[in-house]
């Protein structure tokens, strides 16, 4: 039985994993290419103190590129914004996006026209020169934030700056009258229409928050999380024998671990996006070092469940955990962290939509959406905390709990096997063998530490062996080596013959009349594998593909691939699974993460029938 077990040790491990995610967010930073530039100019050569002034930003956008308007068509799009930085004593300024008007343009990646700027744009700022301002030059800085896109991709948002010396002196004369005259022309201040105007922004944000809560709740039913949820419920039932307070505190501690881990993920996503690195749900599983780290954590949890891992906590934490065979608050909190780590490769229904929306927004909204996902995932524990009497529904604690605990250990061991499956596509066979040997040594030293009853030195030596085995495992995973895993498109799957995803080829074939189905998947994506088994590799789908001559393409995102990441981002998605159907003469059709045979077959049949000539039979 676990007394003051691995709570403190495992809490450190899981927290380190989340910190590794945050630190890793800054890796692979890419230089942000700038597709727009601007200069500042004033409407007079000089200004008297106490008089109004106008400053214009002349923005030039590279040919073939565009930026969203100041009020983009959809809330998830990044607006073009100009910020004037004035001296501290100067009053607030007014910025008007007046000339030209945003144009409604249609793009291949959007179902509806979008309000955008291209070519040249003039943004005017109006300000007041305070009375008593000393004569001489006054520096005025401007910051322009925008996201440049073309017909096939969107670049990370960038901020560029320019500066103007505003001259304060008598006798100033008007200048650039044509420029400022255009800005002041009637109708010049109007923007392109915004979808759902009149409070739709707030409504859509509220809808996304609701989707995030639902997605987080459904995560508990995913194969990667369900064993942990079941284990925690049984643990809380066992705590019921120590009173209502024990159940409530344990449930709240688990929920706190979930919230803290989601906040860490949100901070990592914000930092990665600010650095221009690729962001997405589950992308940390593209790093073999993280997968190996999680394998170490899973093995340690398994050994704990089998009663082989007992590390006395410091006295203060021991008092916090309480005496007797109880898990303690630290253990419950750690379980919340671990549950989130195991949830990240799963993309539940509604989750991809909510996370995709969040990662295109500002930091505050990213944090709000991730908090909502954490709330959804923590709801079962919050429910138990609010109504601890639910524990009475389960059988009374007894020997059967030990049997269940051991069985859950085997379920987690199955997760370790899955992690080896993921690593097989990321590292060389020699590295994989080294990782497995390291984990075997980890289990051996853990067993030796459990068997040594007397002898502090021997137990210390065994504990050092545990740490050394864990370090060797991680080093083996992170050292440079060539993976020999086969691309998922080249693996035999059965009824459908997949080809590797080539975006240019897919778009070319579609424009020529061919239907192309794209499946973005990865070995670490549980939801992807379920959809492949229950939906894609079925006779009904295979027959529909054959009848309508659909070319199936598979994009393998098991390892990092920036092109696939950009492809997802352009369609507003930052996680997988992702399914898209290129349809001749129409915009591509994007499917839900919760793919069904009926929706897929219907979409293929509709695309095939609409692509036929009137005299043809399809």
Rosetta blueprint (number, residue, H / E / L):
1 X L
2 X L
3 X L
4 X L
5 X L
6 X L
7 X H
8 X H
9 X H
10 X H
11 X H
12 X H
13 X H
14 X H
15 X H
16 X H
17 X H
18 X H
19 X H
20 X H
21 X H
22 X H
23 X H
24 X H
25 X L
26 X L
27 X L
28 X L
29 X L
30 X L
31 X L
32 X L
33 X L
34 X L
35 X L
36 X E
37 X E
38 X E
39 X E
40 X E
41 X E
42 X E
43 X L
44 X E
45 X L
46 X L
47 X E
48 X L
49 X L
50 X L
51 X L
52 X E
53 X E
54 X E
55 X E
56 X E
57 X E
58 X E
59 X E
60 X E
61 X E
62 X L
63 X L
64 X L
65 X L
66 X E
67 X E
68 X E
69 X L
70 X L
71 X L
72 X L
73 X L
74 X L
75 X L
76 X L
77 X L
78 X L
79 X L
80 X L
81 X E
82 X E
83 X E
84 X E
85 X E
86 X L
87 X L
88 X L
89 X L
90 X L
91 X L
92 X L
93 X L
94 X E
95 X E
96 X E
97 X E
98 X E
99 X E
100 X L
101 X L
102 X L
103 X E
104 X E
105 X E
106 X L
107 X L
108 X L
109 X L
110 X L
111 X L
112 X L
113 X L
114 X E
115 X E
116 X E
117 X E
118 X L
119 X L
120 X E
121 X E
122 X E
123 X E
124 X E
125 X E
126 X E
127 X E
128 X E
129 X L
130 X L
131 X L
132 X L
133 X L
134 X L
135 X L
136 X E
137 X E
138 X E
139 X E
140 X E
141 X E
142 X E
143 X E
144 X E
145 X E
146 X E
147 X L
148 X E
149 X E
150 X L
151 X L
152 X L
153 X L
154 X E
155 X L
156 X L
157 X L
158 X E
159 X E
160 X E
161 X E
162 X E
163 X E
164 X E
165 X E
166 X E
167 X E
168 X E
169 X L
170 X L
171 X L
172 X L
173 X L
174 X E
175 X L
176 X L
177 X H
178 X H
179 X H
180 X H
181 X H
182 X H
183 X H
184 X L
185 X L
186 X L
187 X L
188 X L
189 X L
190 X L
191 X L
192 X L
193 X L
194 X L
195 X L
196 X L
197 X L
198 X L
199 X L
200 X H
201 X H
202 X H
203 X H
204 X H
205 X H
206 X H
207 X H
208 X H
209 X H
210 X H
211 X H
212 X H
213 X H
214 X H
215 X H
216 X H
217 X H
218 X H
219 X H
220 X L
221 X L
222 X L
223 X H
224 X H
225 X H
226 X H
227 X H
228 X H
229 X H
230 X H
231 X H
232 X H
233 X H
234 X H
235 X H
236 X H
237 X H
238 X H
239 X H
240 X H
241 X H
242 X H
243 X L
244 X H
245 X H
246 X H
247 X H
248 X H
249 X H
250 X H
251 X H
252 X H
253 X H
254 X H
255 X H
256 X H
257 X H
258 X H
259 X H
260 X H
261 X H
262 X H
263 X H
264 X H
265 X H
266 X H
267 X H
268 X H
269 X H
270 X H
271 X H
272 X H
273 X H
274 X H
275 X H
276 X L
277 X L
278 X L
279 X L
280 X L
281 X L
282 X L
283 X H
284 X H
285 X H
286 X H
287 X L
288 X H
289 X H
290 X H
291 X H
292 X H
293 X H
294 X H
295 X H
296 X H
297 X H
298 X H
299 X H
300 X H
301 X H
302 X H
303 X H
304 X H
305 X H
306 X L
307 X L
308 X L
309 X L
310 X L
311 X L
312 X L
313 X L
314 X L
315 X H
316 X H
317 X H
318 X H
319 X H
320 X H
321 X H
322 X L
323 X L
324 X L
325 X L
326 X L
327 X L
328 X H
329 X H
330 X H
331 X H
332 X H
333 X H
334 X H
335 X H
336 X H
337 X H
338 X H
339 X H
340 X H
341 X H
342 X H
343 X H
344 X L
345 X L
346 X L
347 X L
348 X L
349 X L
350 X L
351 X H
352 X H
353 X H
354 X H
355 X H
356 X H
357 X H
358 X H
359 X L
360 X L
361 X L
362 X L
363 X H
364 X H
365 X H
366 X H
367 X H
368 X H
369 X H
370 X H
371 X H
372 X H
373 X H
374 X H
375 X H
376 X H
377 X H
378 X H
379 X H
380 X H
381 X H
382 X H
383 X H
384 X H
385 X H
386 X H
387 X L
388 X H
389 X H
390 X H
391 X H
392 X H
393 X H
394 X L
395 X L
396 X L
397 X L
398 X L
399 X H
400 X H
401 X H
402 X H
403 X H
404 X H
405 X H
406 X H
407 X H
408 X H
409 X H
410 X H
411 X H
412 X H
413 X H
414 X H
415 X H
416 X H
417 X H
418 X H
419 X H
420 X H
421 X H
422 X H
423 X H
424 X L
425 X L
426 X L
427 X L
428 X L
429 X H
430 X H
431 X H
432 X H
433 X H
434 X H
435 X H
436 X H
437 X H
438 X H
439 X H
440 X H
441 X H
442 X H
443 X H
444 X H
445 X H
446 X H
447 X H
448 X H
449 X H
450 X H
451 X H
452 X L
453 X L
454 X L
455 X L
456 X H
457 X H
458 X H
459 X H
460 X H
461 X H
462 X H
463 X H
464 X H
465 X H
466 X H
467 X H
468 X H
469 X H
470 X H
471 X H
472 X H
473 X H
474 X H
475 X H
476 X H
477 X H
478 X H
479 X L
480 X L
481 X L
482 X L
483 X L
484 X L
485 X L
486 X L
487 X L
488 X H
489 X H
490 X H
491 X L
492 X L
493 X L
494 X L
495 X L
496 X L
497 X L
498 X L
499 X E
500 X E
501 X L
502 X L
503 X H
504 X H
505 X H
506 X H
507 X H
508 X H
509 X H
510 X H
511 X H
512 X L
513 X L
514 X L
515 X L
516 X E
517 X E
518 X E
519 X E
520 X E
521 X E
522 X L
523 X L
524 X L
525 X L
526 X H
527 X H
528 X H
529 X H
530 X H
531 X H
532 X H
533 X H
534 X H
535 X H
536 X H
537 X L
538 X L
539 X H
540 X H
541 X H
542 X H
543 X H
544 X H
545 X H
546 X H
547 X H
548 X L
549 X L
550 X L
551 X E
552 X E
553 X E
554 X E
555 X E
556 X E
557 X L
558 X L
559 X L
560 X L
561 X L
562 X H
563 X H
564 X H
565 X H
566 X H
567 X H
568 X H
569 X H
570 X H
571 X L
572 X L
573 X L
574 X L
575 X L
576 X L
577 X L
578 X E
579 X E
580 X E
581 X E
582 X E
583 X L
584 X L
585 X L
586 X L
587 X L
588 X L
589 X E
590 X E
591 X L
592 X L
593 X L
594 X L
595 X L
596 X L
597 X H
598 X H
599 X H
600 X H
601 X H
602 X H
603 X H
604 X H
605 X H
606 X H
607 X H
608 X H
609 X H
610 X H
611 X L
612 X L
613 X L
614 X L
615 X L
616 X L
617 X L
618 X L
